[in-house]
Amino acid sequence: MVKQTHTYSTSQRGMTLVDVVVGTAIMLMVFLGLFGAFKLSIELVFSTKAKTGAVFLVGEKLEHIRLLAYDSVGTVGGIPQGSIPQTEEVVLNGIPYTIRTLIQYVDDPADGLGEEDENGIVADYKRVKVEATWSIKESIRSTSVLSDIAPVGVESVSGGGTLKVNVFNAQASAVAQATVRIVNNTLNPIVDVSAQTNDSGSISFPGALEGSEYEITVSKAGYSTARTYATDAGNPNPSPGHVAVISGQTSAMSFGIDQLSSLLVSTFEPIRDNSFSDSFIDTSKIAESSNTTVSEGDLMLASDEDGFIPFGYAFSNSVEPEYLHAWDEVRFSTDAPEGTVASIHLYYWDGEAYSLVPDSDVSNNSTGLLKSPVDISFLSTETYSDLQLYAGLESADSLVTARVLDWEITYEEGPLPLADVAFDIHGEKIIGSDSEEAPIYKFDESFVTGSAGERNISDIEWDTYVIGLPPSSPYALVERCPNTLVVTPNSNSSISLTVDTKTTHSLRAVVAFAGDPVSGATVTLSGAGGGTQTTSTCGQVYFSGLTSGDRTITINKTGFEPYSENVTVSGESSVSAILIPVE
């Protein structure tokens, strides 16, 4: 019998799972593409429909305005006045629109501008702007149209006067595209109109109705705001006050605005004495050691069954103050009986490891510091920001050990950040005076620093600012750096306030020349609690714990004439000294 063998080809089988998945994915991609195209076409149709409606509305509004008599072309609450609403809400084909209408007089340069106008009338014709805005998917769209409407016959202004506003910046340069808002609630109808300055930083409102109490506000995105102020109980003498318009005359006002800035105020405690010390009660202040031990309040050689080990060493913990101001001294006490050695050395972190401070900076450091205390006040805090003490102990007699009784590194630390300090700040720009003729400042605020001893004041305008502590503060001002704070436009300024616990009587002295602080000047104050101090980099010194009464302050600095002044100390007193250079 012959066996028959059957072979089946896999190509005759049905679709595999992979085929189904791939096919489905392809169909899905095609479907999504068609859906996206369909959705886009729908949005395009809607957008075109909305734009067409907007064009129709602004055209219809403009045609309506053109049909009006020239003297009637104006807006409700605008300049010139009229019956046309400044803002209207309209729904067309189910789409809501906002229609805004702005009408202004225009001074045509053909017959001269301003005071050089040939016929003295700066309102040559009216310019109408109609704008429609609408929303598509939270995106604001707009379209607008401009048209000039001229009077029939000779140009004229139907009553009223002209209100002109000039806007400049801190450098007295023109500010273009600044928004000028004019409001007068005493007229009927009420005036409320806004427009933007031209490239010369000016805008005129001819045809303004005669009246007083025109409120003017000038603003621009990212800029400070300037305005007029009402006369009231809080500001009986405003400057500038609201403006009056007289028929046939021009009332001109100028305002200064510029880019806003920020100011960082930091509060600190004064520089204080601090130290690292170890009297060897335990090993908690030992960073590394070999063949040494701490016992009975001493650092000594370790011992074994044969007695004290011949050599051992120990490193102290590192001394790296976060707010290091200056190093002071190394102090130590040792006991080295005959046949033993206790040598003390000073190490510093060089960026990779602890290394010996060179003998050129600390004498005899390589062989061992000779006598306590050792002056290290001249060490650079930048190079030597991290110090460490080292003790090497040796003994030629197994029955005797050298000992280190204690050691210490002293330094000045600070200023240290101080949290939750209240302070007052005001600028020098004045907006009026009170009933007692005391100035009312445009910016006059109170703040408190945060947990890091800082407070950032954003959106502050250019000015010269005075910062101090409120009378109720438990602190006294030790130093303000800089003493005079000038904030310029579009800047990030900073100032530090160093404060200390208030005493009954104190004196802060500020020493300067040509507006700059004088550092390194010797200041001597006579009387109890006085003494001699050296001015800081900010040119200031502070004497606390004084008694009240008359004293003499003398100041000396190489290159300047000696300065002397009689001062009366009472409460928190201060004195400013301007030095004169030697000729």
Helices and strands as residue ranges (DSSP letters): G 10-12, H 17-66, G 70-72, E 87-92, E 95-106, G 109-111, G 114-116, E 125-136, E 139-149, E 161-168, E 179-184, E 191-196, E 202-208, E 211-219, E 226-227, E 237-238, E 243-245, E 250-256, E 261-269, E 272-278, E 286-290, E 292-295, E 298-301, E 303-304, E 307-308, E 311-316, E 324-335, E 340-349, E 354-356, E 374-375, E 387-395, E 403-413, E 416-417, E 422-427, E 430-433, E 439-441, E 444-448, E 454-460, E 463-468, E 475-481, E 485-487, E 492-501, E 506-513, E 516-517, E 522-525, E 531-534, E 540-543, E 549-556, E 563-569, E 572-578
